[in-house]
Amino acid sequence: MKKPGWKSEKNLSLLVDFYEITMTNGYLMNKDTDVRVYFDYFFRRVPDGGGFAITAGLEQFIDYIVNIEFSQEDIEMLRKMDMFCEEFLDYLKNFKFDGDIWAIPEGTPVFPNTPIITIGASILQAQLIETMLLLTLNHQSLIATKANRIVRAAGKKPVVDFGARRGHGIDATLYGARAMYISGCIGTSNVLAHKMFDIPVIGTMAHSWVQFYGDDRTAFQNYAMAYPHKSVFLVDTYNVLNSGVPAAIDVFRTMEENASKGIRLDSGDLNYFAVKSRELLDEAGFTDAKITVSSSLDEYKIRELEMQGAPIDSYGVGERMMTSSSEPVYGGVYKLVAVEKDGIIEPRIKLSEDIIKVTNPGLKDVWRFYDNNTGKAFSDLLTFKGESVGQTYVLFDEAMPSKKKTAKNFTARKLQELIIEKGKVVYKFPTLDEIRQYCQSEINKLWDGLLRFETPDQYYVNLSFDLWNEKRSQIEENYTKLESSSN
């Protein structure tokens, strides 16, 4: 795969948690190098209490997988720790991922406890890639999820990523812009993100431009001279209604009639200033001049502005989207679900005092059921890999098995696709625009109750009877072992 931009110059192979190195060395010392295992990546709760999340970051994770290469410098650093056997260091020197990876495509709306990525590989390989998988998918999925909430709040009005300077570092800013574009933002102010991902780049001016020239009119006139066909003036450096907007109107009168004209508001009561600015622009005959607003916006502020009927044409959103400041942790996890011995896949479970942390064991398929009459998705289903789904299917609530529904007249789609097979990429990655279009298409297949920002409907991720029975059996078996050991 082609590695974009400056990223290709960085060796990220050691971007692992230390315990991945120590465990992998330990597996090798215990002669467990050839044991094949299966891990699931999933998340437990939708950020911000939303109805769904958006998965993103797969392409960057796969790029990492196919380019892992431990350098001699890496090996020497580990050797100096005097903790690792030479056989392990030789293993790293010749490391190449040769396992399998299944994944739900980027841009898909996803729900808690759904395996988004499944890794099938030797225990050594599967363990080493944990950190990069988590940090890549967790970050982009978090930002994509937040961005989609903001885009939906804006309705049909465009949202632009203004968050470059607010991101938590270079990678967060660049890949955050990518995630936002997937989820519906029309462009970014980040020029490097434009270069790397071909996202449309959009921008206006800063207050410093106006301050440099000393007054609004001079600043706007000079900007219009530089960009006569498209000028958006920042009108709140001194006084919006007494200076900024009147100066913008004066300069608009000197521009060509068909030139693109607009103003940006970045402070104060955005509804009030938008209303008054619209009145002044319309009275002056510039009914086509657009109003863009920024200033610490999020989905709630935008929704309020829309409910007030503010005459705003587009939104520039920065820090609260780029950092997902309302909930900056996605919470995706990576758990062992099966161990393969002598060709037999043995499901494994993780138990916990916290019910939400009990895992679903086994190598699984992920299905989504779409109602044939409405085209809407109404349930996800986890089955053991290879289980079939017929024309009717009995879905039941894991917490209350007597609560059942017989699904009829539906189309079942397997969500996971094979991405890497025996170490080779077999998946054709879509373009970013194709991912973006797919994302919107799949969101359109969700029912309205899932789109609410507060108290959305619950979307069920069901288990097949066989999977549920295995999970229950393992819980009981472990409980029995615990009871026996305590007696």
C-alpha positions as CSV (number, residue, x, y, z in Angstrom):
1,M,0.0,0.0,0.0
2,K,1.1,3.5,-0.7
3,K,2.0,5.4,2.5
4,P,0.9,9.0,2.4
5,G,3.0,12.1,3.1
6,W,5.6,12.5,5.8
7,K,4.2,9.4,7.7
8,S,6.2,7.1,5.4
9,E,9.4,8.5,6.9
10,K,8.5,7.2,10.4
11,N,9.1,3.7,11.7
12,L,6.2,2.9,13.9
13,S,7.0,-0.7,14.6
14,L,7.8,-0.1,18.3
15,L,4.6,1.8,18.8
16,V,3.5,-0.9,21.2
17,D,2.8,-1.1,25.0
18,F,5.7,-2.7,26.8
19,Y,3.6,-5.7,27.9
20,E,3.1,-6.7,24.3
21,I,6.8,-7.1,24.0
22,T,7.2,-9.0,27.3
23,M,4.2,-11.3,26.7
24,T,5.4,-12.0,23.1
25,N,8.9,-12.9,24.4
26,G,7.2,-15.1,27.1
27,Y,5.1,-16.9,24.6
28,L,8.2,-17.7,22.6
29,M,10.1,-18.9,25.6
30,N,7.2,-21.2,26.5
31,K,7.3,-22.7,22.9
32,D,3.8,-21.3,22.0
33,T,5.0,-19.6,18.8
34,D,2.7,-21.5,16.4
35,V,-0.5,-21.4,18.4
36,R,-3.1,-19.5,16.3
37,V,-5.5,-17.2,18.2
38,Y,-8.4,-14.9,17.4
39,F,-8.9,-11.4,18.9
40,D,-11.9,-9.1,18.5
41,Y,-11.7,-5.3,18.5
42,F,-15.0,-3.7,19.6
43,F,-16.3,-0.9,21.8
44,R,-18.7,-1.0,24.8
45,R,-20.5,2.3,24.7
46,V,-21.4,4.9,22.2
47,P,-19.7,8.3,23.0
48,D,-22.0,11.1,24.1
49,G,-24.8,8.7,24.8
50,G,-25.5,8.5,21.1
51,G,-27.4,5.9,19.1
52,F,-24.5,4.7,17.1
53,A,-20.8,5.2,16.3
54,I,-19.0,5.4,12.9
55,T,-16.0,3.2,12.4
56,A,-12.9,4.8,10.8
57,G,-9.1,4.3,10.6
58,L,-9.0,0.8,9.0
59,E,-6.8,1.9,6.1
60,Q,-4.1,3.4,8.3
61,F,-4.1,0.3,10.5
62,I,-3.6,-2.0,7.6
63,D,-0.9,0.3,6.3
64,Y,0.9,-0.2,9.6
65,I,0.5,-4.0,9.5
66,V,2.0,-4.5,6.0
67,N,4.9,-2.3,6.8
68,I,6.0,-3.5,10.2
69,E,9.8,-3.7,10.2
70,F,11.9,-3.7,13.3
71,S,15.2,-2.0,12.6
72,Q,18.6,-3.0,13.9
73,E,18.4,0.0,16.1
74,D,15.2,-1.3,17.6
75,I,16.7,-4.7,18.2
76,E,19.8,-3.2,19.9
77,M,17.6,-1.1,22.2
78,L,15.7,-4.1,23.3
79,R,18.8,-6.2,23.7
80,K,20.3,-3.6,26.1
81,M,17.3,-4.1,28.4
82,D,18.7,-7.5,29.2
83,M,15.1,-9.0,29.4
84,F,14.6,-10.7,26.1
85,C,16.1,-13.9,24.7
86,E,18.1,-13.8,21.4
87,E,15.5,-16.1,19.7
88,F,12.9,-13.4,20.3
89,L,15.1,-10.7,19.0
90,D,15.8,-12.7,15.9
91,Y,12.0,-13.2,15.5
92,L,11.5,-9.5,15.6
93,K,14.3,-9.0,13.1
94,N,12.5,-11.1,10.6
95,F,8.9,-10.2,11.6
96,K,6.2,-10.3,8.9
97,F,2.5,-10.5,9.6
98,D,1.2,-13.6,7.9
99,G,-2.2,-13.9,9.6
100,D,-5.8,-13.0,8.6
101,I,-7.8,-9.9,9.3
102,W,-11.5,-9.4,8.8
103,A,-13.1,-5.9,9.3
104,I,-16.3,-3.9,9.0
105,P,-15.7,-1.3,6.3
106,E,-14.9,2.2,7.3
107,G,-17.8,4.6,7.4
108,T,-20.2,1.9,8.7
109,P,-22.5,2.8,11.6
110,V,-21.6,0.4,14.4
111,F,-22.9,-0.6,17.8
112,P,-21.5,-1.7,21.2
113,N,-20.1,-5.3,21.4
114,T,-20.0,-5.7,17.6
115,P,-16.6,-7.2,16.5
116,I,-15.4,-4.4,14.2
117,I,-12.0,-6.1,13.4
118,T,-11.1,-9.7,14.0
119,I,-7.5,-10.8,13.9
120,G,-6.6,-14.5,13.3
121,A,-2.8,-15.0,13.6
122,S,-0.1,-16.6,15.8
123,I,-0.3,-15.5,19.4
124,L,3.0,-13.6,18.9
125,Q,1.7,-11.6,15.9
126,A,-1.7,-11.0,17.3
127,Q,-0.3,-9.7,20.6
128,L,2.2,-7.3,19.1
129,I,-0.3,-5.3,17.0
130,E,-2.7,-4.4,19.8
131,T,-1.7,-0.8,20.6
132,M,-1.6,0.4,17.0
133,L,-5.0,-1.1,16.3
134,L,-6.5,0.5,19.3
135,L,-5.0,4.0,18.9
136,T,-5.8,4.1,15.2
137,L,-9.4,2.9,15.2
138,N,-10.3,4.5,18.6
139,H,-9.1,7.9,17.5
140,Q,-10.6,8.1,14.0
141,S,-13.9,6.4,15.1
142,L,-14.3,8.9,18.0
143,I,-13.8,11.9,15.7
144,A,-15.9,10.5,13.0
145,T,-18.7,9.8,15.5
146,K,-18.6,13.3,16.9
147,A,-18.3,14.9,13.5
148,N,-21.4,13.1,12.3
149,R,-23.4,14.3,15.2
150,I,-22.4,17.9,14.3
151,V,-23.1,17.4,10.6
152,R,-26.6,16.0,11.4
153,A,-27.3,19.0,13.7
154,A,-26.5,21.4,10.8
155,G,-29.0,19.6,8.6
156,K,-28.4,20.5,4.9
157,K,-26.0,23.3,5.8
158,P,-22.3,22.5,5.2
159,V,-19.8,22.0,8.1
160,V,-16.1,22.7,7.6
161,D,-13.3,21.4,9.9
162,F,-11.6,24.4,11.5
163,G,-9.8,22.3,14.1
164,A,-6.2,22.0,12.8
165,R,-4.6,24.2,15.5
166,R,-6.7,22.5,18.3
167,G,-5.8,18.9,17.6
168,H,-3.7,17.0,20.1
169,G,-0.7,16.7,18.0
170,I,0.1,16.3,14.3
171,D,-1.4,12.8,13.7
172,A,-4.6,13.8,15.6
173,T,-5.0,16.8,13.4
174,L,-4.4,15.0,10.1
175,Y,-6.3,11.9,10.7
176,G,-9.0,13.8,12.5
177,A,-9.6,15.8,9.3
178,R,-9.9,12.5,7.4
179,A,-12.4,11.1,9.9
180,M,-14.5,14.3,9.8
181,Y,-14.6,14.2,6.0
182,I,-15.8,10.5,6.1
183,S,-18.7,11.6,8.4
184,G,-19.9,14.5,6.3
185,C,-17.8,17.6,6.7
186,I,-17.4,19.2,3.3
187,G,-13.8,20.3,3.8
188,T,-10.9,21.2,6.0
189,S,-8.8,24.2,6.8
190,N,-5.8,21.9,7.0
191,V,-3.6,22.1,3.9
192,L,-1.5,19.0,4.6
193,A,-4.7,17.0,5.1
194,H,-5.8,18.3,1.7
195,K,-2.5,17.1,0.2
196,M,-2.5,13.7,1.9
197,F,-6.2,12.8,1.4
198,D,-7.5,15.2,-1.3
199,I,-10.0,16.7,1.1
200,P,-11.3,20.0,-0.2
201,V,-9.4,22.8,1.6
202,I,-11.4,25.9,2.7
203,G,-10.5,29.0,4.7
204,T,-11.2,32.7,5.1
205,M,-9.0,35.1,7.1
206,A,-7.8,35.7,10.7
207,H,-8.3,38.7,12.9
208,S,-4.6,39.4,12.5
209,W,-5.2,40.4,8.8
210,V,-7.7,43.0,9.9
211,Q,-5.5,44.2,12.8
212,F,-2.5,44.5,10.5
213,Y,-4.3,46.9,8.2
214,G,-5.8,48.8,11.1
215,D,-9.4,49.0,10.0
216,D,-12.1,46.7,8.5
217,R,-12.5,48.5,5.2
218,T,-8.8,48.6,4.3
219,A,-8.3,45.0,5.3
220,F,-11.3,43.8,3.3
221,Q,-10.3,45.9,0.2
222,N,-6.8,44.5,0.2
223,Y,-8.1,40.9,0.6
224,A,-10.6,41.4,-2.3
225,M,-7.7,42.7,-4.4
226,A,-5.8,39.4,-3.7
227,Y,-8.9,37.2,-4.2
228,P,-11.4,39.1,-6.4
229,H,-13.5,36.1,-7.3
230,K,-14.0,34.7,-3.8
231,S,-13.8,36.8,-0.6
232,V,-15.2,36.0,2.8
233,F,-14.5,38.7,5.4
234,L,-14.2,38.2,9.1
235,V,-16.4,41.0,10.5
236,D,-16.0,40.9,14.3
237,T,-12.5,42.2,14.9
238,Y,-13.8,45.6,16.1
239,N,-17.6,45.9,15.9
240,V,-19.8,43.6,13.8
241,L,-22.7,45.9,13.0
242,N,-21.2,49.3,13.1
243,S,-17.9,48.5,11.4
244,G,-17.4,45.0,10.1
245,V,-20.6,44.4,8.1
246,P,-20.8,48.0,6.7
247,A,-17.2,47.8,5.6
248,A,-17.8,44.4,3.9
249,I,-20.8,45.9,2.0
250,D,-18.7,48.8,0.8
251,V,-16.1,46.4,-0.5
252,F,-18.7,44.1,-2.1
253,R,-19.8,47.1,-4.2
254,T,-16.3,47.3,-5.7
255,M,-16.2,43.6,-6.6
256,E,-17.5,41.9,-9.8
257,E,-21.2,41.1,-9.7
258,N,-20.7,37.3,-10.0
259,A,-17.9,37.1,-7.5
260,S,-18.5,34.9,-4.5
261,K,-19.0,37.0,-1.4
262,G,-19.5,36.3,2.3
263,I,-18.8,37.2,5.9
264,R,-17.8,35.2,8.9
265,L,-18.9,35.7,12.5
266,D,-16.6,34.3,15.2
267,S,-17.9,35.7,18.5
268,G,-20.9,37.0,20.4
269,D,-24.5,36.1,20.1
270,L,-24.3,34.3,16.7
271,N,-28.0,34.2,16.2
272,Y,-28.5,37.9,16.8
273,F,-25.5,39.0,14.7
274,A,-26.5,36.6,11.9
275,V,-30.0,38.1,11.8
276,K,-28.8,41.7,11.9
277,S,-26.1,41.0,9.4
278,R,-28.5,39.3,7.0
279,E,-30.8,42.4,7.2
280,L,-27.9,44.8,6.4
281,L,-26.7,42.6,3.5
282,D,-30.2,42.2,2.0
283,E,-30.9,45.9,2.3
284,A,-27.7,46.6,0.4
285,G,-28.8,44.2,-2.3
286,F,-26.3,41.4,-1.5
287,T,-28.9,38.7,-0.9
288,D,-26.5,36.1,-2.3
289,A,-23.7,36.9,0.3
290,K,-23.2,34.0,2.6
291,I,-22.9,34.0,6.3
292,T,-20.5,31.6,8.0
293,V,-20.2,31.2,11.7
294,S,-17.6,29.7,14.0
295,S,-16.7,30.1,17.7
296,S,-16.5,26.9,19.8
297,L,-19.5,25.2,18.1
298,D,-20.8,21.7,18.8
299,E,-23.9,19.8,17.9
300,Y,-25.9,21.4,20.7
301,K,-25.0,25.0,19.8
302,I,-25.7,24.4,16.1
303,R,-29.0,22.7,16.8
304,E,-30.0,25.7,18.9
305,L,-29.1,28.1,16.2
306,E,-31.1,26.0,13.7
307,M,-34.1,25.9,16.0
308,Q,-33.9,29.7,16.3
309,G,-34.0,29.9,12.5
310,A,-30.7,31.8,12.4
311,P,-29.9,32.9,8.8
312,I,-26.6,31.0,8.7
313,D,-25.3,29.4,5.5
314,S,-22.4,27.3,6.9
315,Y,-20.6,26.3,10.0
316,G,-16.8,26.2,10.8
317,V,-16.2,23.9,13.7
318,G,-12.9,23.5,15.5
319,E,-11.9,22.3,18.9
320,R,-15.1,20.6,20.0
321,M,-15.1,18.4,16.9
322,M,-11.4,17.8,16.5
323,T,-10.9,16.8,20.2
324,S,-14.4,15.4,20.8
325,S,-14.2,17.5,23.9
326,S,-17.5,16.4,25.4
327,E,-16.2,12.8,25.5
328,P,-12.6,12.4,24.4
329,V,-12.2,8.7,24.9
330,Y,-13.7,6.1,22.6
331,G,-13.2,3.0,24.7
332,G,-12.5,0.4,22.1
333,V,-10.9,-2.8,23.4
334,Y,-9.0,-5.8,22.0
335,K,-9.9,-9.1,23.5
336,L,-8.9,-12.7,23.0
337,V,-11.9,-14.7,21.9
338,A,-10.6,-18.1,20.7
339,V,-7.5,-20.3,20.6
340,E,-7.0,-22.8,17.8
341,K,-5.5,-26.2,18.8
342,D,-5.1,-29.1,16.3
343,G,-7.4,-27.4,13.9
344,I,-10.2,-26.9,16.5
345,I,-11.2,-23.4,17.5
346,E,-11.8,-23.2,21.2
347,P,-13.9,-20.2,22.3
348,R,-12.5,-18.2,25.2
349,I,-14.3,-15.7,27.4
350,K,-13.3,-12.8,29.7
351,L,-15.4,-12.5,32.8
352,S,-15.8,-9.5,35.1
353,E,-17.7,-8.2,38.0
354,D,-18.8,-5.5,35.6
355,I,-21.4,-7.2,33.2
356,I,-20.5,-4.8,30.4
357,K,-17.0,-6.2,30.4
358,V,-18.0,-9.9,29.8
359,T,-17.0,-10.8,26.3
360,N,-18.7,-12.8,23.6
361,P,-16.5,-15.9,22.9
362,G,-15.5,-17.5,19.7
363,L,-14.7,-16.7,16.0
364,K,-17.8,-15.0,14.8
365,D,-19.6,-13.6,11.8
366,V,-21.4,-10.2,12.1
367,W,-24.7,-9.9,10.3
368,R,-27.0,-6.8,9.8
369,F,-30.7,-7.3,9.2
370,Y,-32.4,-4.9,6.8
371,D,-36.2,-4.7,6.6
372,N,-37.1,-5.4,2.9
373,N,-40.2,-3.1,3.1
374,T,-38.4,0.0,4.5
375,G,-34.7,-0.7,3.7
376,K,-33.9,0.2,7.4
377,A,-31.5,-1.8,9.5
378,F,-33.3,-3.2,12.6
379,S,-30.8,-5.6,14.3
380,D,-27.3,-6.9,14.2
381,L,-26.6,-10.6,14.9
382,L,-23.4,-12.3,16.1
383,T,-23.1,-16.0,15.1
384,F,-20.2,-18.5,15.1
385,K,-18.4,-18.3,11.8
386,G,-20.1,-20.6,9.3
387,E,-23.6,-20.4,10.9
388,S,-26.3,-19.8,8.4
389,V,-29.2,-17.3,8.5
390,G,-32.4,-18.5,6.9
391,Q,-35.4,-16.6,5.6
392,T,-36.8,-16.3,9.1
393,Y,-34.8,-15.9,12.2
394,V,-35.7,-15.8,15.9
395,L,-34.0,-12.9,17.7
396,F,-34.0,-12.8,21.5
397,D,-32.8,-10.5,24.2
398,E,-29.6,-12.0,25.8
399,A,-30.6,-10.4,29.2
400,M,-34.2,-11.7,28.9
401,P,-34.2,-14.7,26.6
402,S,-38.0,-15.0,26.8
403,K,-38.2,-11.7,25.0
404,K,-38.2,-12.9,21.3
405,K,-39.0,-11.6,17.9
406,T,-39.2,-13.6,14.7
407,A,-37.6,-11.7,11.9
408,K,-39.2,-12.1,8.5
409,N,-38.9,-10.5,5.1
410,F,-35.4,-9.2,5.7
411,T,-32.1,-9.2,4.0
412,A,-29.1,-10.3,6.1
413,R,-25.7,-8.8,5.2
414,K,-22.4,-10.0,6.6
415,L,-20.6,-6.8,7.8
416,Q,-17.1,-8.0,8.1
417,E,-15.0,-8.4,5.0
418,L,-11.7,-10.3,4.5
419,I,-9.0,-7.6,4.4
420,I,-5.7,-9.6,4.8
421,E,-5.4,-13.3,4.0
422,K,-2.2,-15.1,5.0
423,G,-0.4,-11.8,5.2
424,K,-1.5,-10.4,1.9
425,V,-4.0,-7.6,1.3
426,V,-6.9,-9.0,-0.6
427,Y,-9.3,-6.1,-0.1
428,K,-9.7,-3.2,-2.6
429,F,-9.7,-0.1,-0.5
430,P,-12.3,2.5,-1.6
431,T,-11.4,6.1,-2.1
432,L,-12.1,8.5,0.7
433,D,-15.1,10.0,-1.3
434,E,-16.5,6.5,-1.7
435,I,-16.2,5.8,2.0
436,R,-17.9,9.1,2.7
437,Q,-20.8,8.3,0.3
438,Y,-21.1,4.8,1.8
439,C,-21.2,6.3,5.3
440,Q,-24.1,8.6,4.4
441,S,-25.9,5.8,2.6
442,E,-25.7,3.5,5.7
443,I,-26.8,6.2,8.1
444,N,-29.9,6.7,5.9
445,K,-30.7,3.1,6.6
446,L,-31.0,3.7,10.3
447,W,-34.4,4.6,11.8
448,D,-35.0,8.1,13.1
449,G,-35.0,7.1,16.8
450,L,-31.3,6.2,16.5
451,L,-30.5,9.7,15.3
452,R,-31.6,11.5,18.5
453,F,-28.9,13.2,20.5
454,E,-30.6,12.5,23.8
455,T,-32.2,9.1,24.8
456,P,-31.9,7.5,21.3
457,D,-33.6,4.2,20.7
458,Q,-31.6,1.1,21.6
459,Y,-30.3,-0.9,18.7
460,Y,-30.0,-4.6,19.6
461,V,-26.9,-6.6,18.9
462,N,-28.2,-10.2,19.3
463,L,-26.4,-13.5,19.7
464,S,-27.3,-16.7,17.9
465,F,-28.7,-19.4,20.1
466,D,-25.5,-21.5,19.7
467,L,-23.3,-18.5,20.6
468,W,-25.5,-17.5,23.5
469,N,-25.4,-21.1,24.8
470,E,-21.6,-21.3,24.5
471,K,-21.3,-18.0,26.4
472,R,-23.7,-19.1,29.1
473,S,-21.9,-22.5,29.4
474,Q,-18.5,-20.8,29.8
475,I,-19.8,-18.5,32.4
476,E,-21.3,-21.4,34.4
477,E,-18.1,-23.5,33.9
478,N,-15.9,-20.8,35.2
479,Y,-18.2,-20.2,38.1
480,T,-18.1,-23.9,39.0
481,K,-14.3,-23.8,38.9
482,L,-14.2,-20.8,41.2
483,E,-16.6,-22.5,43.6
484,S,-14.5,-25.6,43.6
485,S,-11.3,-23.8,44.3
486,S,-12.7,-21.8,47.2
487,N,-14.0,-24.9,49.0
